[in-house]
Amino acid sequence: MRKQRLTPAEVRRIALGAQGFSTATPANGVERQHLRRTLARTGLLQIDSVNVVARAHLMPLYARLGPYPVELLERAQSRKPRMLFEYWAHEASLLPVETQPLMRWRMERAARGQGVYKGLVRFAREEHAFIEHVYERVAGEGPIASSAFGGDRGDGGWWGWSKTKKALEWLFWCGRITTHSRRPSFERLYDLPGRVLPQSVLDTPTPREDDAQRALVEIAARALGVANEPDLRDYFRLKPADSQARVAELVEAGALLPVEITGWRNTAYLHRDAKLPRRIDRPALLAPFDPVVWERDRAERIFGFRYRIEIYTPAHKRVHGYYVLPFLMGDRIVARVDLKADRAKRTLLVQAAHAEPHAPAETAEVLSCELRRFAKWLELESVAIMERGDLAPALLAHKKAA
């Protein structure tokens, strides 16, 4: 049977539609069901500690739903009826609680010392009694923060964690403890899964490892719409052998349909439920860890957009800026802006603005409107544009006109 052939424009629309960009933003305000619907599309939200603009897990919802009350997400991840839980998926992530049984195989592997930092595995082997002491304190006093243990202090970074932090992270990897909530400083409060997760989730039987992985690959395929096997593997950070086997099984079952896409080296797969929207016409600022762009090779294949995070690049070597957000307009990424929220001055700083080669003439006008809306959602009163980047003069002109 001949494979279906997709054009680059069709691939862009399918991918963005799968991520929720083809539906209208809620007209009468964002409510809990909108969060649930969006999370059903994306499958997860990546967590990152950098807070230059806003926490990374907050921005993908804004991109898809428009201005929404952040408290809604905070309640969903920390209060009953709890909608989300934290675990290692695509890096540290927030996931729907219904996904927890699908991650238990990873917890079981961690307990066997697989898929975890070697230094942490060695620590767990050498400090078993100490880890059990930490577990008993969480069991007796949770929810509890790492800082409540006192005593030893680490130097930062996983290699410099304190003994207590290492013990907590090991227990977290193994699924013996979980995140109850986070303080405003973003510090975790740990507790036992039995006191955090809904009873219906706790009562769900643990799937076989291959069944759980197959379900995760299908979640990834539905979230991406069209993808190659490395894309699908990356979504939940599976091992190549596991991912390749599960993809083959899903093709055999008819859930994934092999397709041809010009310029793609690897075979592409279309999820059987994927839709081809007639158009994508919503502008959106994308966080660096948004699923649309977090896999840089995929972003380049689909959008012709070469994207690199320059946070750890020396300032004089940065090309586009420190914390750069791609700007989606229609089904193309047309610009990128280096943003910073100056909360003391209640100002959104546009430290640089660059247009992509194919950016249409109205890019600055549309981006200018979106920056004002974004600033308002961040509870900032103004937008300040620096004269850096080829798009900055046009943004400044539109700001003056507005």
JOWOZI-V239462 format. One record per pair of residues at least 12 apart in sequence whose C-alpha atoms are under 8 Angstrom apart, sorted by the first residue. I is the first residue (numbers start at 1). J is the second residue. D is the distance in Angstrom with one decimal. If there is no record, write none. Layout:
# JOWOZI-V239462
i->{I I}
j->{J J}
d->{D D}
This chain:
# JOWOZI-V239462
i->{3 3 3 4 4 4 5 5 5 6 6 6 6 7 7 8 8 8 9 10 11 11 12 12 12 12 13 13 13 13 13 13 14 14 14 14 14 14 15 15 15 15 15 16 16 16 16 17 17 17 17 17 18 18 18 18 18 18 18 19 19 19 19 19 19 20 20 20 20 21 21 21 22 22 22 22 22 25 25 25 26 26 29 30 30 30 30 31 32 32 34 35 35 36 38 38 39 39 40 41 41 42 42 43 43 43 43 43 44 44 44 44 45 45 45 45 45 45 46 46 46 46 46 46 46 47 47 47 47 48 49 52 52 52 52 53 53 53 54 54 56 56 56 56 57 58 58 59 59 59 60 60 60 63 63 63 64 67 67 67 68 77 77 78 78 78 81 82 82 82 82 83 83 84 84 85 85 85 85 85 86 86 87 87 87 88 89 89 89 90 90 90 90 91 97 97 97 98 100 101 101 101 101 101 101 102 102 102 102 102 102 103 104 104 105 105 105 106 107 107 107 108 109 110 110 111 111 116 119 120 120 121 123 124 124 130 131 131 131 131 134 134 134 135 135 135 138 138 138 138 139 139 142 142 142 142 143 143 143 143 144 144 144 145 145 145 145 146 146 146 146 146 149 152 175 176 176 177 177 177 177 178 178 178 178 178 179 179 180 210 210 213 213 213 214 214 214 214 216 217 217 217 217 217 217 218 218 218 220 220 220 221 221 221 222 222 222 225 225 225 225 226 226 226 226 226 227 227 227 228 228 228 228 229 229 229 229 229 229 229 231 231 234 254 255 255 256 256 256 256 257 257 257 257 258 263 264 279 279 280 280 281 281 281 282 282 282 283 283 283 283 283 283 283 284 284 284 284 285 285 285 285 285 286 286 286 286 287 287 288 288 288 288 288 293 296 303 303 305 309 309 309 310 310 311 320 320 320 320 320 320 320 321 321 321 321 322 323 323 323 324 324 324 324 325 325 325 327 329 333 334 334 334 334 334 334 334 335 335 335 335 335 335 336 336 336 336 337 337 337 337 337 338 338 338 338 339 339 341 343 346 346 346 346 347 347 347 347 347 347 348 348 348 348 348 348 349 349 349 349 350 350 350 350 351 351 351 351 352 352 352 352 352 352 353 353 353 353 353 354 354 354 354 355 355 364 364 364 364 365 365 365 367 368 368 368 371}
j->{258 259 260 258 259 260 259 260 261 259 260 261 262 261 262 261 262 302 331 276 226 302 302 303 331 332 276 277 278 279 280 331 225 226 274 275 276 277 223 224 225 226 292 224 280 292 331 225 275 276 277 280 41 222 223 224 225 274 275 41 42 223 224 225 292 38 41 42 64 64 280 282 277 279 280 281 282 64 65 66 65 66 68 65 67 68 69 72 72 76 65 61 73 83 61 64 95 96 96 222 223 223 291 95 96 219 220 223 93 94 95 96 57 60 93 94 95 290 90 91 92 93 94 289 290 91 92 93 94 92 186 323 339 340 341 339 340 341 341 378 287 288 289 290 94 70 73 286 287 290 286 287 290 284 285 286 284 373 374 377 377 94 181 180 181 182 198 97 196 197 198 96 97 96 97 97 100 178 179 197 178 179 172 173 178 173 235 236 237 234 235 236 237 237 197 198 201 201 201 201 204 205 206 207 212 206 207 212 213 215 216 212 175 206 208 209 212 174 173 174 175 174 174 173 174 173 174 173 159 166 170 170 166 167 170 167 164 167 168 171 164 167 168 168 171 177 177 190 191 192 191 192 189 190 191 192 180 189 190 191 189 190 191 187 188 189 190 164 165 168 188 189 164 164 193 192 193 190 191 192 193 190 191 192 193 196 191 196 196 242 246 242 243 246 246 247 249 250 236 232 233 236 243 246 247 250 255 271 232 235 236 256 270 271 271 273 274 270 271 274 275 268 269 270 271 274 268 269 270 266 267 268 269 243 244 247 266 267 268 269 295 298 295 272 271 272 269 270 271 272 269 270 271 272 270 301 301 330 331 330 331 329 330 331 328 329 330 327 328 329 330 366 367 370 327 328 329 370 325 326 327 328 370 325 326 327 328 325 326 309 323 324 325 326 307 308 332 333 333 322 323 324 322 323 323 336 337 338 352 353 354 389 337 338 351 352 338 338 339 340 336 337 338 339 337 338 339 367 363 356 355 356 357 358 359 360 363 353 354 355 356 359 363 353 354 355 356 350 351 352 353 354 350 351 352 353 351 352 380 380 379 380 381 382 375 380 381 382 383 384 375 380 381 382 383 384 383 384 385 386 383 384 385 386 385 386 387 388 385 386 387 388 389 392 388 389 390 391 392 389 390 391 392 390 391 391 394 395 398 394 395 398 395 395 398 399 383}
d->{6.3 5.1 6.3 7.5 5.0 6.2 5.8 4.7 6.0 7.1 6.2 5.4 7.7 6.5 7.1 7.2 7.3 6.9 7.8 6.8 6.9 6.9 6.1 7.1 6.1 7.7 6.2 6.0 7.8 6.8 6.6 6.1 5.8 6.8 6.8 6.0 5.0 6.6 8.0 5.5 5.0 6.1 8.0 7.9 7.6 7.5 7.3 7.7 7.0 7.2 6.3 7.6 6.7 6.6 5.4 5.8 5.1 6.7 7.3 5.8 5.9 5.8 6.7 7.9 7.5 6.7 6.6 7.9 6.2 6.0 6.7 7.0 6.5 7.3 5.5 7.6 7.8 7.0 5.0 6.2 6.6 7.9 7.2 7.1 7.9 5.6 7.5 7.5 6.8 8.0 7.8 7.6 7.6 7.8 7.4 7.7 7.8 7.1 7.9 7.2 5.4 5.2 7.4 6.5 7.2 6.4 7.2 6.7 6.3 5.5 4.6 7.0 5.4 7.6 5.4 5.1 6.6 7.9 6.5 6.6 6.0 4.3 6.4 6.5 7.6 7.5 5.4 5.1 6.9 7.5 7.6 7.1 7.7 5.4 6.2 6.6 5.0 4.8 7.7 7.8 6.4 7.6 6.5 7.9 7.9 7.3 7.9 7.2 5.9 7.8 6.8 6.5 5.8 5.2 6.1 6.5 7.6 7.9 7.6 5.6 7.5 7.9 7.0 6.1 4.9 7.8 7.4 7.5 8.0 7.1 7.0 5.7 5.7 4.5 5.0 5.6 7.8 7.9 7.1 7.7 7.1 6.2 7.8 7.6 7.8 7.5 7.6 4.8 6.5 7.1 5.6 4.8 5.7 7.7 7.1 7.8 7.0 6.3 7.3 7.2 6.9 7.4 5.6 6.9 7.8 7.5 6.8 4.8 7.2 7.4 7.2 7.3 7.4 6.9 7.8 5.6 7.6 7.8 5.9 4.3 5.4 6.3 7.8 6.1 5.4 7.7 5.2 7.8 7.9 6.8 6.9 8.0 7.7 7.4 7.1 7.6 8.0 5.1 7.6 7.8 7.1 6.8 7.2 7.7 7.5 7.8 7.9 6.8 5.9 7.2 6.9 6.4 7.6 6.2 4.8 7.4 6.2 5.3 5.0 4.7 4.9 5.2 6.8 7.0 5.9 4.5 6.1 6.8 6.3 7.6 7.6 7.5 7.3 7.4 7.7 6.7 7.0 6.5 5.6 4.6 5.8 5.6 5.6 6.0 5.7 7.7 6.2 7.9 6.1 7.9 7.4 7.5 7.6 6.9 5.2 7.5 7.9 7.4 7.1 6.1 7.1 7.8 7.3 7.0 7.1 7.7 7.7 8.0 5.7 5.9 7.5 7.8 7.5 5.8 5.9 7.2 6.8 6.0 5.7 5.3 7.7 6.8 5.5 4.4 6.3 7.7 5.3 5.4 6.7 6.2 5.8 4.3 5.8 7.3 6.8 7.0 7.6 7.5 7.3 7.8 7.5 7.1 7.7 7.3 6.1 5.4 5.7 5.6 4.8 5.9 5.2 5.0 6.3 6.5 6.3 7.7 7.3 7.4 7.5 4.8 5.5 6.7 4.2 7.2 7.9 6.3 5.8 7.3 5.4 4.4 6.4 7.5 7.8 7.4 5.9 5.0 6.6 7.5 6.2 6.0 4.7 6.2 7.8 5.5 5.4 6.2 7.2 5.5 7.3 7.4 7.8 7.0 6.0 7.6 8.0 7.3 6.3 6.5 7.1 7.6 7.3 7.4 5.5 7.1 6.4 7.8 7.7 6.9 6.9 7.8 7.3 7.8 7.9 5.3 7.4 6.6 6.3 5.3 6.1 7.4 6.3 5.3 4.2 6.3 5.4 6.3 7.2 7.6 7.9 7.6 6.1 5.0 7.8 6.7 4.7 7.6 7.2 7.3 5.6 4.2 5.2 7.0 7.8 5.9 5.4 6.6 7.8 6.6 7.4 5.7 4.5 6.4 5.9 5.3 5.1 6.5 5.9 7.5 7.8 7.1 7.4 4.5 5.5 6.8 7.5 5.3 5.9 4.9 5.6 6.7 5.9 6.5 8.0 6.2 4.7 6.1 6.0 4.9 6.2 7.6 7.2 6.0 4.7 6.0 6.4 5.2 7.7 6.7 7.6 6.2 7.0 4.7 5.3 6.8 6.5 4.8 6.7 5.2 5.3 4.9 5.3 5.0 7.2 6.5 5.5 6.9 5.8 5.3 7.2 8.0 7.1 6.1 7.8 6.1 6.7 6.8 7.3}
